[in-house]
Amino acid sequence: MRKLFRVKKYNELKKQNQEIDKTQEKVLEEIPYSIEGIKEKLRKIFLNSSDFVLRELITEQNQQKIMIAYIDGLSDKNMLTQNILQPIMNNRQQIIQAFSKGNQEIFRYVKYDLLYSCEMEDTKDFQSSVEYILSGDTLLYIEGQQIALKLCTKGWEQRGIEQPETEMVIRGPREGFTETLRINTSMIRRIIKNPNLKFEQMMLGEQTRTDVCICYIQGIASDVIIQTVRNRLQQIKIDAILESGYIEEFIEDAPYSVFSTVGNSEKPDVVAGKLLEGRIAILCDGTPFVLTVPYLFIESLQSPSDYYSRSYISSFTRLLRFLSLLITIFAPTLYVALLGFHLGSIPFSLLLSIAADREGVPFPAFVEALIMIIFFELLREAGVRMPKVVGQAVSIVGALILGEAAVDAGLASNLLVIVVSLMAITSFIVTPQPDGIMFIRLSLLVAANILGFMGIILSTFVFVAHMCDLKSFGVPYLSPFAPLDTMGLTDTYIRAPWWAMLKRPKVILWGNREELENRVQSTNTTLQNKSK
């Protein structure tokens, strides 16, 4: 029954995608025959746009015209001059002769014999030509032709390839994605030299018309998941896509969950590794953050450098990350539960020390912990927002001064300062889930203040049950633990040696298997009908 449900779901997604394609078909707007008509329409569209440039080239005899249009700042002027203007200006007589032979001859001559552009494309749609101009290309219009030539002249100032600050590694590649889409696709292509690596490009945003690219390896990625990604992207209706975070909110499975079901990365080697496992990447022009789906919880405990070190070292550091995750979530809650409900669980000598330390503190343990956690969140936000050099100094000095001042003023005990400091240090180790961890910590803190250890256990059970119910593009969020996949356990809390990791995660690739079974079943049915 489960297999039949998946096949039925795949067919429904395919049908839904076909319906979306039909509704999104554009009505073709023809290009005017005359240059004057084209010029009038373009000037009306780009009214009060000082960066829009029209350049007319008029022949000497019959006043036949050739015109180019481009955006100053998006097009490379050197490329425009050398590959387009100079060939036209230096071959006026040949152009006049081609005009005299008819419309077909002039278009053929300009396209195949005259221009030097490495990328050239015909377009009969006027709106498409406007979109090409806004993307940095140059459009060439010929008098009497309803076909325009799109010439690739993209060239603008851009940031160079640098090491990403959000994913620092001790060993491994240091290059990171940039804000230019084509540079990012080339960096992935340079790692995966495989013709099955596919890039499907589309435009999102009614006003911004942002280039978005779906990247996957055909034959490895699940066809069902690829189709699901297409459907969700095509259903996005919004004025602007300024960063991949806009897309993430639209396509994630559980938008109200504290756990993210869409991953992101700035490193090409990380994205390439996920593509090789069968995942799909979503690249957005204007941001170095690339989205990856499906995204599993275990990925938040993995680091790029794990795969470049020896397996036992990587396994040890992963276990440290898991321990850090438990400490940053449960350390303040255990402090509140012990002092509020379970004093008998504390050794007597330690209890005397805690009582003496808290003698001047007027607040209960819950309020005391809440104040210190808020202090920490304020310092962390200040360190992120302030300039890099000043931010680090403010974070360190502010933590020391506020911690000491809070103890001297009787707002917090020394033990709580140690607990919150340990919580803060370990929170920076598990970086992909900072917002979710903060919400979980506060929720468990409230539960510990109400029911003690029982509240912590019940709240933890609720969060774990919620994680078991979550799916990322149809893939269970807690896999390979739930459901259990023994082969997938080789790359979880420990990293097995490369020679022991023989297969890709099965749970991510179920779509290809189900489609294959569907085709086999359909073929068998056809053969049976023919035999009858």
N, C-alpha and C positions, 0 to 999 in steps of 0.2 A: 504494500500500500504506500509506503514511503517513497519508493522508486516511482510509482505511478503519479504521486503528487508532485514530485520534482519535475517529471517530464511535462505534466500538465502546466506547471508554473512556468517552465521555459517557453512553452508554446504561447501562453498568455502574454509573456513579456515580449516575444517576437511580434505578436499581433499588435500589441500596444505601441511598439516602436514604429511599425508601419503606419499606423494611424497618425502618430505624431509627425512623421515625415510628410504625410499628405497635407496636414494642416499648416505646415511651415513652408510649403512651397511658395516661392515669391512669384509675383506677376511680373513678367518681363517688360521692362520699359525700354523701348528702342532708342538708340542713339540717333539724333537728328542728322540729316544728310549734310547740311551746311555748317561750316565752321562758325558762322555768326549765330546760328541757333544753339550750337553747343556752348559757345561763349556766354550767351545770354542766360542759359540754364545754370552754368557753373557759377557765374557771378551772382546770381540770385541765391544759390545755395551757400556760397562762401561770402555773403555780404558782410562787410565790416571785419573781414579776416585779413589782417595785414601780412600774414605769413603765407597766404595763398598766392602762387605765381602762375601767370599765363604768359606764354612766349609764342608769338606768331612768327612763322617763317613763310614768306610770300615769294613765289617764283617771279621771274622777270617778264614773262610773256603773257600767259593767259590768266594771271592773277589767281592761279590755283594755290590753295593754302594748306600748310601743315602746321599744327599747333601742338604744343606740349603743355602739360599742367602738372604741378607738383607742389609740395609743402616745403617751404624754406625751413631748414632745421631738421627735417626728417629725411631728406634726400642728400646724398653725397654729391656736392657740386663738382668735384673733380671727375667723378665717374659720369656725371651728367654731361659735362663738357666734352670729355674725351670720347665717350661711346655713343653719344646721340647728336649733340650740336655740331661738332667738327665734321663727322661724316656727312651730315645733311648740307652744311655750308660749303664743303669742299666738292660736292657732287651735284651742283645745281643743274648742270646741263643734262646729266643722266636722269635726274628727277623730271625735268621738263619733257624729255623724250618718253619717259614712262607714262606721264600724264596724258600725252598725246595718243598713246596706244590703248587707253581705256582704264576703267577703274580696277579691273582685276590685275592688270600689269603693274600699276603703281603700288598696289598693296603687296603684291608678290615681291617686287623689287625692294621696297623698304624693309620688309620682314626678313627676306632671305639673303639679300646681297648688300644691303647698305649698313645696317646697324650692327654694333658689336656686343650688345647686351648678352650676358651669359644665361639669363632667364627671361623668356619672352612668352607671353600668353595672349590669346585673342579673347575679347569679350564683346558681346552684343548687348549686354544689359547696362544701361546708363547708371543705375544705382550701384551696380557692382564696380563700375569704374570709379565712382566717387569713394567707395570703401577702400579701393586700392590706393587712391591718392592719399587718403587719411592714414594709411598704413605705411607710408613712406615711399611707395613706388611712383614712377613717372608714367603718365598716360599720354600716348601720342594719338592724335586725331587727324584724319586725312579728309580733305574736302571730297564730298560725294560718297563717302564710305560710312556704312552703319556698323562698322567693326572698329574697335579701338585696340591699340597694342599696349599691353601692360609690360613695362620695362623695369627690371629690378634695379633700383638705385638706393635702396635703404642704407642709411648711414647717419648715425647720431652719436652723441657723447654717451659713454656707458662706463660703468664701474668694471674694473679688471677682476680677474679671478683671484680670490683671496681665501685665506683659511677661515672657515665659519667659527664664530665665537661661541655659538650655542652647542657645538659638538666637538669639543677639543679632544684630541687623541694623543697618546704617547707615541704609538707606532701606527703607521698607516698613511694613506694619501692625505695631503693637507689642503687640497683644492676644494672649493665649495661653489655652489651654484651662484649665478648672478641674476640681475633683474631682466635680462634679455632672453626671451624664449628660445631663439634659435641657437644661442650659445649653450644653453642647458641641454637641448636635445643632442647637440654635437658631443657634449661631454659624456652622455650616456652611450651614444653610438660608438664613441672611441673605446669604451670599456667592453661593450657587447657587440662584437663584429659579426653579426648574424642577420641575414636578410629577413628572418622571421620577426625581428624586432620592428614593431609597427608603431607609427605615430599618426593618430587620427586627430585632425585639427578642426575646431569649430569656433564660433564667436558667441560670447555671452555678454549680456548687458545691453539694454535697449539704447542707452546713451553712450556708454564708453566703447562698446563693440570690442571687448577684450579678447585677445587670442588665447584659447585654452586648448590643451593637447592631451589626449588620452594615449598612454604608452603601455604596451604589453608585448609579450613574446607569444606569437601565434603558435599553437601546438602545445604550449605549456600552461598558459592562463586558461581558466575556465570560461567557456563561451557564454555560460549563463551569467557569470559575474560581469563579463565585458558588456553584455547586453543590458544588464541592470545599471551599470555605470552610465552607458549612453542614455538610457531612458531618464535617469535622474538629472543628468546635466541638461538634457533637452527640455525638461519641464521647468527649469529655473527661469522665472520671470522677475527681473529686477532692473532698475535703471543702470546701476554701476557694479562692476566687479573690479575692485581696486587691489585685492589681495586674495590669496587662496583661502583665507579664513572665511570669506564670504561664501565660497563654494562649499566649504566643510559643513557649515550650518544647514545648507540645503540638502545635502546628500547623506548625512549621517542617519543611522537607523534609529537612534534614541536621542533626539535633540534635548530632552529634559533630564537625561541621566548625567550623573557627576562623572561618569567614565567616558572618555573619548573613544569612539569606534572608528575614527579616521586618523591614521598616523601622518606624520610629516617629518621631513628631513631636509637639511641643506647640503648633504654630501652625496656626490654622484655614486661613489662606491656602495653606500648604504642602499640607495634606490636600485642600483643594478643588482645587488644581492637579493632584494625583495622581488624584483622582476624574475629572477632565475628560480625563485621558489613558487612562482605562479601568481604573484600579486599584480595589481594594475596601478600605475602611477598617473597622477593628474598634474600636469604642469600648467602654470598660469603666467602669462606675460606680466612683467612688472614686479615680481617677487622672487626671492631665492628659495622660498619654502615650497617643496614639492609634496603633494599629498599621496599617500599610499593606502590602498584597500585590498583585501580585508585587513583590519588591524586587530591584533590579539593582545590580551592583557600582558602576556609574558614578554612582549616586545619592549615594555617599559623598563624591564630589568636587564635588557641587553644593550651592549655598547659596541660600536664599530671595532674598537681595538681588541674585543674578545676573539675575533676571528684571525687576528694577526699575531697572537701570542700562543704559547703552548697550551694545550687543553687543560692541564691541571691548574695552571695559573689563572686562566680564564674562568674555570669553574669556581675557584676560591673567591675571586672578585665578585662573581655573580651571587654567591652565597652571602657575601658581605652586603651587597645591594639589597638582597631580600631581608637580611637582618636590619639594615637601615630603614627599610620600608616599615617594618614592624615597630621599630623604636620611634620613628617620627610620628606614627599614628597613635601608639598606645602609651608612650611615656607619660604625657600629662594626664591622661585618663586614669592610669593606674595610680598616679599620685593622688588624684582626687578621691578615687574609690577607697584606697587604703586609709587615708586620713578621715574620710567621712563615715565609712561603714565597717572597715576591717582592721581596726587598730590591733586586734589580737594576733593578726598575721605578721606583725612587725616585731623583730627581736627587741627584748625589753631595753637593752642598752642603747640601741638605735632610737627607740621610741623616746627615751629620756632626752637624747640629743636633739631630736626633732622638736619635742615640746619646749625645750629651752630656746631653740632657734626661733620658734614661732611665738614666743612669749609676748612680744610687742606688736604682732600683726593683728589688726582689728577685723580683718575679713576672713570669711570661711575659705576653705581650700579651693572651692569652685571659683569664687570671685577672684581670688588671688591668681589662679592659673589663667583665667580669662583675661585679666589685665596684662599679664606678662605676654601672652600669646598675641594680643592686640599690639603691644609695643614691638614685638618681633616683626609682625606683618607691616607695620608702619616703617620700620627701619629697612626692611627688604624692599619695599616699594620705593623708598627714597633712594636707596642704592642703585636701583634700576633706572630711575628717571633722571637722576643727576648726571652731570658729565663724568666720564669714566674715571679720571684721576681723582676728582673730588668725591665721587660716590663711594669708592672703596674706603677712603679715609673716614667719611661720615659713618659708614656702616660699622667699621671696627671701633672707632672712638665712641660713637653713639651707644653701641652695645655695652661697652665697658662702663661708660659714665652712667647710663641709665640703670644698668644692673646694680652697680654699687650704690647709686643714689636711692634706688627702690628699697634696697636692704636697709640703708641708714635711716630712711624715712619710715620704715616699718610697713611698707606696702607689700613686701614679699620676703620670704625666707631664703636663706642661702641655698637650701636644698632645691627649692623651686627654680632658682636661677640656674643651677647646674642642670636640672631636668630640661628646662626650656632651651638652654644652650645646646644640649645634646640633641634635642628635637630639631633645632635650627640647622645644625651641622649635617645631620642625616637627611634633612629635607632637600638639600642641594645635591645629594647623590642620586636621588630618583627624580630626575627633572621632567620626564614626559608627562607626569600626572600631578603637577603642583596644585591646580585648582581643585581637582577631585580630592586630593589628600587633605587640603585645608577644610573642605566641607565635611569629610568623614571624621576628621579629628574633632571638630566642633560638635558634631552629632554625638559622637561617643562620649565627649566631655559632659554633655547634658545628661545622657543616659547614665553615666557613672555617678553623677550628682543625685540622681533620683533613686536608682536601684543598686548602686555599687557594682560588684563583679557581675551580678545577674543582668544588669542593664548593659554592660559591655558585651556579654555573651549574646544576648538577644539582638542587640544592634548589629553586631558582627554577623550573626546568622542572617539577618535581613539583607545586609549588603552582599554577602556571598550568594544568597538566593537570587538577588537581583542580577548579579554578574553571570550566574548560570543561565538566566533567562535572556540575557543580552545576545544579540547577533550582529555581526558586521558583514553586511552584504550576504546574508544567509549562512555565514560561518559562525559557529558558537564562539563566543568571546573568550571563554575559559579553555578552549581546546589548546593543547592535546590532553588536558586533564579531565575535562567534561565536555564531550564524551572522551573516554580514555583511548589514546593512540600510542601504543608502546614504542613504535618507531619514531614518533614525534617527540618523545621524551628525551631523546639524545641531544636536543638543543633547547633546553628549558632552564632549570635552575643550575644545571651543569652543562658544559659543552664537551661532548665526546670528541675524540680525535677525528680528523677528516676521513680517515679510512673506515670509521665506524658509522658515519652518516651516509647511508647508501641511497636513501630515497627522499623525495620531496614530501612536504606535509600533505598527507592524503586528504585531509578535511578541506583544504583550499581547492583541490582539483576535482571535486565530485562532479562539477558540471560537465566536464568532458566525458567522464565515464557514463553519466546518465544519458547524454545525447547519443553516445555510441550505442548504448543498449537500445535506445529508442529506434535508431536507424536499423540495427540488426533485427529487432522485432518487426519493424515495418517491412523489411526485405523478406523475412520469413513468411509473413502474412501474404505478401504479393505472390510469392512462389507457390504457396498453398492454393491460392485462388486460381492461379494459372493451371495447376495440375488438375483441379476439379473440372 
